[in-house]
Amino acid sequence: MKEKPKATKSRLHLLHQYYTYTGFYEFVWQAIKKALPYIISIVIAIFVLNKFFNINEALVHITEILPVSGVLIFFYVSETLLGLIPPEIFIAWSGKLNQPWLYLGILAVLSYFGGLCSYWIGVGITKIPSIHNYLEQKMTKQLKNSKKWGGFLILVGALLPLPFSISCMAAGIIEFPFKSVIGYGSLRLLRFLLYGLVIFHVF
């Protein structure tokens, strides 16, 4: 009798096993638990501020009163320093211009390079003696794990509605290879394309 071929494990299943064995899921869960209080505090602060001052209207007003170059500079600074302003506001702004796809492309490139600049800000942060010593003494294990999965960190920031700048800055702090940041971060351009297709009502 012929032996039945052994069932091969799917790539997804093998990836799940790898992440389980290496402690990736536990690492992500612990990171979320530590960050959750800060995230909740920021959300509450924004909610309270928005009760007295409409943030979105103010941002839209900025795009209306500034010249095109001013809006682009403002966007680039935002995408370099934490990137907390939703890029959708600027994408909607580009849709009102005579060449929306041209300006959407410019926004995408500015966002991408803003993230790359954020990476080097993260690298610079680690040069501060007190922070460097803290990372070396208190977070050796976390940094080791982060370097394993730094690509995932960049992908999340590039594609999901999370600040890309913060992901890149974190990559700089953990000294994730810059070449990899360039590669993974290029998916940021894809996100702007997809958002443009939706916001410009292409479909």
Secondary structure, DSSP 8 states (H G I E B T S, - for coil): ----------HHHHHHHHHHHHTHHHHHHHHHHHHHHHHHHHHHHHHHHHHHS-HHHHHHHHHHHS-HHHHHHHHHHHHHTTT-S-HHHHHHHHTTSSSHHHHHHHHHHHHHHHHHHHHHHHHHHTTSHHHHHHHHHH-HHHHHHHHHTHHHHHHHHHHSSS-HHHHHHHHHHTT--HHHHHHHHTHHHHHHHHHHHHHTT--
